[in-house]
Amino acid sequence: MRRLLSLILLSLFVSCGESEKSDRTTIVVIPKGTTHEFWKSIHAGARRAAIDLDVDIIWKGPLKEDDREAQIAVVENFISRGVSGIVLAPLDDAALRVPVMNATRSGIPVIIIDSGLQSDDYISFVATDNYQGGRMAGLEMARRLDGKGRVVLLRYQEGSASTMKREQGFLDAIAEITEIVVVSDNQHGGATTESAYQASENLLAPLQGDDGQLNVDGIFCPNESTTFGMLRALQDRQLNGQVRFVGFDSSDKLVEGLAAGDLDALVLQNPMAMGELGVRTMVAHLQGKPVERRIDTGVVLVTRDNMNEPTVAELLRPPSND
């Protein structure tokens, strides 16, 4: 009797384990980092798709957006765990090539979101047209400067394909305006708001004259952390509102800065859609359905004139997964 009971319990355990493994689709979503509001909104979008499609998602990424080794380790860990698919925002367009190739060779499909990869080993690329977003910022800067002046660009970090395209788009748009001069474009803010703040201080110090005024007319920053770091530096130096300032992405502090006139414009992505479409596209692929190789999630220019429009306000304060 005891032996029969043991066999029954063993068979139940085995069957339950097999059912759990075979019946559930599990997708890991790996962001560049987990602290910026942008990634929290991507997480919320991914969760919305997972709930609607009845699949499981795992959210796992490095804390900071410059930790290449940590993101590589996360990818390799989930390859070994044999997840159904990987949705990845590569924080370095070269360093993540081999891990993505390894996933593909292991039979795990990969969808890239947010930032490009120097590889073709993926099913679909779901992201903003970052070059056009940068051009949009450059043209807005030129409009606000009436086509003449001195501008600076605080870059984000090397290897980040999304922000590098924004920076190039901005510079290309500005280059079309002969009376606008770029006086600095070789400084990087780095992965955190603190490093961006320090880089902003270092950039502004030699540009501020003895009279306290800046001898530049415009500033562009290509992501949330650089925009916020620069905003803080301008506020601390009491220079806010005295220079044309165009940023990228959104947070509560940046919305406050826009409303107060400390920022002239923000170029916004749709992180909620990016996370949701990343998961939806993966599920469609796993079901054998055709998917688009490139999905553009859109970009919008926001100023004080349109920031209260319902569709724009939703982008300014997208849902997060807090």
C-alpha positions as CSV (number, residue, x, y, z in Angstrom):
1,M,0.0,0.0,0.0
2,R,2.8,2.4,0.9
3,R,4.6,1.6,-2.3
4,L,1.4,2.2,-4.4
5,L,0.9,5.5,-2.7
6,S,4.5,6.5,-3.4
7,L,4.1,5.6,-7.1
8,I,0.9,7.7,-7.4
9,L,2.5,10.7,-5.8
10,L,5.5,10.4,-8.0
11,S,3.4,10.2,-11.1
12,L,1.4,13.2,-10.1
13,F,4.6,15.2,-9.5
14,V,6.1,14.3,-12.8
15,S,2.9,15.0,-14.7
16,C,2.5,18.4,-13.0
17,G,6.0,19.3,-13.8
18,E,5.7,18.4,-17.5
19,S,2.4,20.3,-17.8
20,E,3.9,23.5,-16.3
21,K,6.9,23.3,-18.6
22,S,5.0,22.6,-21.8
23,D,1.8,24.6,-21.4
24,R,3.2,28.1,-20.5
25,T,5.0,30.4,-22.9
26,T,7.7,32.3,-20.9
27,I,9.4,35.4,-22.4
28,V,12.2,37.2,-20.7
29,V,12.3,41.0,-21.3
30,I,15.8,42.4,-20.7
31,P,16.1,46.2,-20.6
32,K,19.3,48.3,-20.7
33,G,18.7,49.3,-17.1
34,T,16.0,49.3,-14.5
35,T,16.1,52.8,-12.9
36,H,14.9,55.3,-15.6
37,E,11.2,56.0,-15.9
38,F,11.5,55.0,-19.6
39,W,12.2,51.3,-18.7
40,K,9.4,51.2,-16.1
41,S,7.0,52.2,-18.8
42,I,8.4,49.5,-21.1
43,H,7.9,47.0,-18.3
44,A,4.2,48.1,-17.9
45,G,3.6,47.7,-21.7
46,A,5.2,44.2,-21.6
47,R,3.0,43.2,-18.7
48,R,-0.1,44.5,-20.4
49,A,0.6,42.3,-23.5
50,A,1.5,39.3,-21.3
51,I,-1.8,39.5,-19.4
52,D,-3.8,40.0,-22.6
53,L,-2.1,37.0,-24.3
54,D,-1.9,34.8,-21.2
55,V,1.8,34.3,-21.3
56,D,4.4,34.6,-18.6
57,I,7.1,37.3,-18.7
58,I,10.2,37.7,-16.6
59,W,11.7,41.2,-16.3
60,K,15.4,41.2,-15.6
61,G,18.2,43.6,-16.5
62,P,21.2,45.4,-15.1
63,L,20.7,48.2,-12.6
64,K,22.8,50.7,-14.6
65,E,22.8,51.2,-18.4
66,D,26.6,50.9,-18.7
67,D,27.0,47.4,-17.2
68,R,27.6,45.4,-20.3
69,E,28.9,42.3,-18.4
70,A,25.7,42.2,-16.3
71,Q,23.4,42.4,-19.3
72,I,25.4,39.7,-21.1
73,A,25.2,37.5,-18.0
74,V,21.4,37.9,-17.9
75,V,21.1,36.9,-21.6
76,E,23.3,33.8,-21.1
77,N,21.5,32.8,-17.9
78,F,18.1,32.7,-19.7
79,I,19.6,30.8,-22.7
80,S,20.6,28.1,-20.2
81,R,17.2,28.2,-18.6
82,G,15.6,27.6,-22.0
83,V,13.0,30.3,-22.1
84,S,10.5,30.5,-25.0
85,G,11.9,33.9,-26.3
86,I,14.0,36.9,-25.4
87,V,13.0,40.5,-25.9
88,L,16.2,42.6,-25.5
89,A,17.2,46.2,-25.4
90,P,20.9,45.9,-26.0
91,L,22.9,48.5,-24.1
92,D,25.8,48.1,-26.5
93,D,25.2,47.4,-30.2
94,A,28.4,45.4,-30.5
95,A,28.9,43.7,-27.1
96,L,25.6,41.9,-27.3
97,R,26.1,40.4,-30.7
98,V,27.6,37.1,-29.5
99,P,25.0,36.5,-26.7
100,V,22.2,37.1,-29.2
101,M,23.9,34.7,-31.7
102,N,24.1,32.1,-29.0
103,A,20.4,32.5,-28.2
104,T,19.5,32.0,-31.8
105,R,21.7,29.0,-32.2
106,S,20.1,27.5,-29.1
107,G,16.7,27.8,-30.8
108,I,15.5,30.8,-28.7
109,P,14.2,33.6,-30.9
110,V,15.2,37.2,-30.0
111,I,13.3,40.4,-30.6
112,I,15.3,43.7,-30.3
113,I,13.6,46.7,-28.8
114,D,14.7,50.4,-28.3
115,S,18.3,50.2,-29.5
116,G,19.8,48.5,-32.5
117,L,22.3,45.7,-32.8
118,Q,25.1,45.1,-35.2
119,S,23.7,41.8,-36.2
120,D,20.9,40.1,-38.2
121,D,20.3,37.4,-35.6
122,Y,16.9,38.7,-34.5
123,I,13.2,38.3,-35.6
124,S,12.1,41.9,-35.4
125,F,13.3,45.3,-34.3
126,V,10.7,47.3,-32.4
127,A,11.8,50.9,-31.7
128,T,11.6,54.6,-32.3
129,D,13.1,56.0,-35.5
130,N,15.8,57.6,-33.4
131,Y,17.6,59.4,-36.3
132,Q,14.3,61.2,-37.2
133,G,13.8,62.0,-33.5
134,G,17.2,63.7,-33.4
135,R,16.4,65.6,-36.6
136,M,13.2,66.7,-35.1
137,A,15.1,68.1,-32.1
138,G,17.6,69.8,-34.4
139,L,14.9,71.5,-36.5
140,E,13.0,72.7,-33.4
141,M,16.3,74.1,-32.0
142,A,16.9,75.9,-35.3
143,R,13.4,77.3,-35.3
144,R,13.7,78.6,-31.8
145,L,17.1,80.2,-32.6
146,D,15.7,81.9,-35.7
147,G,18.4,80.0,-37.7
148,K,21.5,81.4,-36.0
149,G,23.5,80.9,-32.8
150,R,25.9,78.7,-30.9
151,V,24.7,75.3,-29.6
152,V,26.2,72.4,-27.6
153,L,25.3,68.7,-27.5
154,L,25.8,66.6,-24.4
155,R,26.0,63.0,-25.7
156,Y,24.9,59.9,-23.7
157,Q,27.4,57.1,-24.0
158,E,29.4,55.2,-26.6
159,G,27.8,52.0,-27.9
160,S,24.2,53.1,-27.3
161,A,22.9,52.8,-30.8
162,S,19.6,54.6,-30.1
163,T,21.1,57.8,-28.6
164,M,24.0,57.8,-31.1
165,K,21.4,58.0,-33.9
166,R,19.6,60.8,-32.1
167,E,22.8,62.7,-31.8
168,Q,23.6,62.2,-35.4
169,G,20.1,63.3,-36.5
170,F,20.4,66.4,-34.4
171,L,23.9,67.3,-35.8
172,D,22.8,66.6,-39.4
173,A,19.7,68.9,-39.1
174,I,21.8,71.7,-37.5
175,A,24.5,71.3,-40.2
176,E,21.8,72.4,-42.8
177,I,21.6,75.8,-41.1
178,T,24.7,77.6,-42.0
179,E,24.5,80.3,-39.2
180,I,24.2,77.8,-36.4
181,V,27.6,76.6,-35.0
182,V,28.1,73.6,-32.8
183,V,30.7,74.6,-30.2
184,S,30.8,71.3,-28.3
185,D,29.7,67.8,-29.2
186,N,32.3,65.5,-27.7
187,Q,31.2,65.2,-24.0
188,H,29.3,62.2,-22.7
189,G,26.8,62.3,-19.7
190,G,27.1,58.6,-18.9
191,A,24.6,56.1,-17.6
192,T,23.2,57.8,-14.5
193,T,21.6,61.2,-13.7
194,E,24.5,61.9,-11.3
195,S,27.2,61.3,-14.0
196,A,25.1,63.4,-16.4
197,Y,24.9,66.2,-13.9
198,Q,28.6,66.2,-13.3
199,A,29.2,66.2,-17.1
200,S,26.8,69.1,-17.5
201,E,28.6,71.1,-14.8
202,N,31.9,70.4,-16.6
203,L,30.4,71.5,-19.9
204,L,28.8,74.6,-18.6
205,A,31.6,76.0,-16.4
206,P,33.9,77.2,-19.2
207,L,30.9,78.5,-21.2
208,Q,29.7,80.8,-18.4
209,G,31.2,84.3,-18.5
210,D,32.2,86.6,-15.7
211,D,28.8,88.3,-16.0
212,G,27.2,84.9,-15.2
213,Q,25.7,84.6,-18.7
214,L,26.2,81.6,-21.0
215,N,28.0,82.3,-24.3
216,V,25.9,79.6,-26.0
217,D,22.3,79.9,-27.2
218,G,21.1,76.3,-27.3
219,I,21.5,72.9,-25.7
220,F,20.4,69.4,-26.8
221,C,20.4,66.2,-24.7
222,P,19.5,62.9,-26.2
223,N,17.8,60.9,-23.4
224,E,16.2,61.2,-19.9
225,S,19.3,61.1,-17.8
226,T,21.3,63.6,-19.8
227,T,18.3,65.9,-20.0
228,F,17.6,65.8,-16.3
229,G,21.3,66.2,-15.4
230,M,21.6,69.3,-17.6
231,L,18.3,70.7,-16.2
232,R,19.7,70.4,-12.7
233,A,23.0,72.0,-13.6
234,L,21.2,74.9,-15.3
235,Q,18.9,75.4,-12.3
236,D,21.8,75.2,-9.8
237,R,23.6,77.9,-11.8
238,Q,20.4,80.0,-12.1
239,L,20.7,79.7,-15.9
240,N,17.4,77.9,-16.4
241,G,15.2,79.6,-19.0
242,Q,18.1,81.7,-20.3
243,V,19.1,79.2,-23.1
244,R,17.1,77.2,-25.6
245,F,17.0,73.7,-24.3
246,V,15.6,70.7,-26.1
247,G,15.6,67.2,-24.5
248,F,14.5,63.7,-25.1
249,D,12.2,61.4,-23.1
250,S,10.2,62.2,-20.1
251,S,9.9,62.0,-16.3
252,D,8.0,64.0,-13.7
253,K,10.9,66.4,-13.2
254,L,11.2,67.0,-17.0
255,V,7.5,67.7,-17.3
256,E,7.8,70.2,-14.5
257,G,10.8,71.8,-16.3
258,L,8.8,72.0,-19.5
259,A,5.8,73.6,-17.8
260,A,8.0,76.1,-16.1
261,G,9.8,77.2,-19.2
262,D,13.2,75.7,-18.2
263,L,12.9,73.3,-21.1
264,D,11.6,74.5,-24.5
265,A,10.8,71.1,-26.0
266,L,11.0,67.3,-25.4
267,V,11.1,64.7,-28.1
268,L,9.0,61.8,-26.8
269,Q,9.0,58.1,-27.6
270,N,6.2,55.6,-26.8
271,P,7.8,53.2,-24.3
272,M,4.5,51.6,-23.4
273,A,3.9,50.6,-27.0
274,M,7.5,49.5,-27.3
275,G,7.2,47.0,-24.5
276,E,3.8,45.8,-25.5
277,L,4.7,45.3,-29.2
278,G,7.9,43.6,-28.3
279,V,6.0,40.9,-26.4
280,R,3.1,40.7,-28.9
281,T,5.5,40.3,-31.8
282,M,7.3,37.6,-30.0
283,V,4.1,35.7,-29.2
284,A,3.0,36.0,-32.8
285,H,6.3,34.6,-34.0
286,L,6.1,31.7,-31.6
287,Q,2.7,30.9,-32.9
288,G,4.1,30.7,-36.4
289,K,2.6,34.0,-37.7
290,P,4.5,36.3,-40.0
291,V,5.9,39.5,-38.2
292,E,7.3,42.7,-39.5
293,R,11.1,42.9,-39.6
294,R,11.0,46.6,-38.4
295,I,8.2,48.2,-36.3
296,D,8.4,52.0,-35.7
297,T,6.7,53.0,-32.4
298,G,6.6,56.7,-33.3
299,V,8.1,59.9,-32.0
300,V,6.4,63.2,-31.0
301,L,7.7,66.8,-30.3
302,V,6.2,68.2,-27.2
303,T,6.1,71.9,-26.1
304,R,4.1,74.0,-23.7
305,D,1.7,74.6,-26.5
306,N,0.6,70.9,-26.9
307,M,1.6,69.3,-23.6
308,N,-1.9,69.2,-22.2
309,E,-3.5,67.5,-25.2
310,P,-4.8,64.1,-24.1
311,T,-2.6,62.0,-26.4
312,V,0.5,64.0,-25.6
313,A,-0.2,64.1,-21.9
314,E,-0.3,60.3,-21.8
315,L,3.1,60.2,-23.4
316,L,4.5,62.7,-21.0
317,R,3.3,60.6,-18.0
318,P,3.1,57.1,-19.3
319,P,2.0,54.3,-16.9
320,S,4.9,52.6,-15.1
321,N,5.1,49.2,-13.4
322,D,5.8,50.6,-9.9
